[in-house]
């Protein structure tokens, strides 16, 4: 079982990474003219960061096998 303190620390770290990922400097870096599979680069960046953040949160809060 993951202690609640460790789980809380992981969630705080994921929040900070998410805030950093959606902040102005990274977004300014990807606001270039270009496409990925026909989609504008900023949209691809935003949805990729969003999906990875959801996946990381799901992995952080899920119980281990046998709990």
Backbone bond lengths (Angstrom), bond angles and torsions (degrees), N, CA, C in turn:
res aa  C-N    CA-C-N  psi(-1)  N-CA   C-N-CA  omega(-1)  CA-C   N-CA-C  phi
1 X - - - 1.450 - - 1.524 109.28 -
2 X 1.307 115.42 134.12 1.460 120.70 177.57 1.526 107.94 -78.97
3 X 1.332 117.28 125.72 1.465 118.47 177.68 1.524 110.84 -61.22
4 X 1.336 115.07 148.51 1.468 119.62 -178.40 1.518 111.74 -60.51
5 X 1.316 117.83 -33.08 1.458 120.70 -179.29 1.534 110.42 -65.63
6 X 1.331 117.06 -41.93 1.457 120.79 178.81 1.523 111.09 -67.63
7 X 1.321 116.39 -40.51 1.467 120.43 178.30 1.524 110.84 -63.53
8 X 1.321 116.39 -41.77 1.464 120.43 178.11 1.519 111.26 -64.13
9 X 1.321 116.70 -40.77 1.466 120.16 179.19 1.526 110.51 -64.75
10 X 1.310 117.43 -38.85 1.461 120.32 177.87 1.522 111.29 -64.55
11 X 1.331 116.58 -41.25 1.460 119.72 179.90 1.530 111.57 -67.49
12 X 1.322 117.17 -37.29 1.466 119.78 176.60 1.523 109.67 -64.91
13 X 1.335 116.78 -42.37 1.465 120.33 178.86 1.532 110.48 -63.11
14 X 1.323 117.84 -40.22 1.464 120.49 178.13 1.522 111.58 -67.25
15 X 1.328 117.00 -35.74 1.461 119.89 175.47 1.524 110.35 -61.77
16 X 1.328 116.35 -45.90 1.462 120.14 -179.23 1.530 111.45 -64.83
17 X 1.327 117.14 -39.88 1.464 119.98 176.35 1.530 111.06 -64.64
18 X 1.322 116.61 -39.34 1.462 119.82 177.64 1.515 111.66 -65.58
19 X 1.337 116.10 -41.70 1.462 119.38 177.94 1.523 110.61 -63.87
20 X 1.309 116.62 -38.02 1.462 120.43 177.50 1.529 110.88 -67.73
21 X 1.323 117.01 -40.37 1.461 120.84 -178.53 1.510 114.05 -67.11
22 X 1.351 116.71 -29.52 1.458 120.68 -179.24 1.520 112.46 -100.79
23 X 1.317 117.64 11.62 1.451 122.00 -179.02 1.532 110.27 -82.54
24 X 1.323 115.78 171.49 1.462 121.39 -173.98 1.531 115.05 -64.25
25 X 1.334 121.13 -44.28 1.480 118.27 -176.89 1.532 114.53 -59.99
26 X 1.347 119.57 -46.84 1.471 116.83 177.44 1.523 112.76 -64.87
27 X 1.316 116.81 -36.71 1.465 119.51 178.97 1.520 111.64 -67.25
28 X 1.312 116.62 -35.23 1.472 119.33 177.07 1.522 110.22 -67.83
29 X 1.321 116.54 -31.44 1.461 119.86 179.75 1.514 113.87 -69.84
30 X 1.328 116.85 -27.49 1.468 119.27 -179.11 1.523 112.51 -103.18
31 X 1.311 117.86 2.74 1.463 118.74 179.76 1.523 110.30 -84.55
32 X 1.284 114.84 54.05 1.460 122.49 179.00 1.529 108.83 -102.04
33 X 1.310 117.18 152.62 1.463 117.72 174.76 1.532 109.27 -70.77
34 X 1.269 115.03 122.85 1.458 120.04 179.34 1.517 109.54 168.27
35 X 1.316 115.05 164.89 1.457 119.37 -178.90 1.520 109.87 -134.50
36 X 1.309 114.57 157.43 1.454 123.35 172.45 1.521 105.82 -127.33
37 X 1.311 116.61 113.27 1.464 122.28 -175.94 1.526 111.50 54.74
38 X 1.325 116.86 35.47 1.455 121.82 177.53 1.515 114.40 85.29
39 X 1.333 118.24 -1.28 1.461 121.53 178.96 1.521 109.81 -102.67
40 X 1.326 117.59 142.08 1.466 119.44 179.04 1.530 111.42 -60.92
41 X 1.310 115.97 143.33 1.465 122.16 -175.44 1.531 113.83 -57.29
42 X 1.346 120.46 -42.46 1.470 118.42 178.85 1.530 113.05 -61.86
43 X 1.320 117.86 -36.72 1.458 120.09 178.30 1.524 111.34 -66.19
44 X 1.302 116.22 -41.71 1.468 120.18 178.60 1.520 109.44 -62.11
45 X 1.329 117.24 -43.33 1.460 121.24 179.20 1.532 110.86 -61.88
46 X 1.332 116.80 -49.63 1.463 120.06 -177.42 1.525 112.19 -60.64
47 X 1.312 117.27 -47.24 1.454 119.68 -177.79 1.529 112.33 -71.50
48 X 1.327 118.41 -29.72 1.456 120.91 176.13 1.523 110.64 -69.44
49 X 1.329 117.05 -45.81 1.469 120.19 177.76 1.520 110.25 -62.63
50 X 1.313 116.85 -41.78 1.457 121.64 179.64 1.531 111.12 -61.67
51 X 1.324 116.75 -47.29 1.463 120.68 -179.62 1.527 111.59 -65.41
52 X 1.329 117.49 -41.10 1.466 120.13 178.35 1.523 111.46 -66.07
53 X 1.313 117.00 -35.39 1.461 120.70 177.61 1.530 110.65 -66.91
54 X 1.308 117.76 -42.10 1.464 121.40 177.09 1.523 110.28 -62.75
55 X 1.321 117.29 -43.21 1.461 121.04 178.57 1.526 111.25 -62.78
56 X 1.320 117.28 -43.85 1.459 121.03 -179.57 1.527 111.51 -65.19
57 X 1.327 117.28 -38.73 1.465 120.32 177.82 1.525 110.08 -66.97
58 X 1.316 117.09 -41.29 1.467 120.45 178.61 1.523 110.99 -61.77
59 X 1.325 116.69 -40.34 1.463 119.65 178.27 1.523 111.72 -70.36
60 X 1.319 117.48 -30.31 1.466 120.71 -178.07 1.524 112.30 -75.20
61 X 1.323 117.49 -31.36 1.466 119.08 -175.08 1.519 113.74 -101.20
62 X 1.308 118.18 -8.50 1.458 118.22 -177.68 1.519 109.85 -72.06
63 X 1.323 116.32 145.36 1.459 119.07 177.01 1.526 110.62 -75.52
64 X 1.306 115.87 152.02 1.455 119.12 176.01 1.519 108.87 -73.55
65 X 1.324 115.86 164.68 1.460 120.00 178.27 1.522 108.92 -62.90
66 X 1.321 115.17 138.16 1.453 120.59 178.18 1.515 114.22 92.01
67 X 1.318 117.82 -2.69 1.471 119.07 177.51 1.496 110.36 -88.75
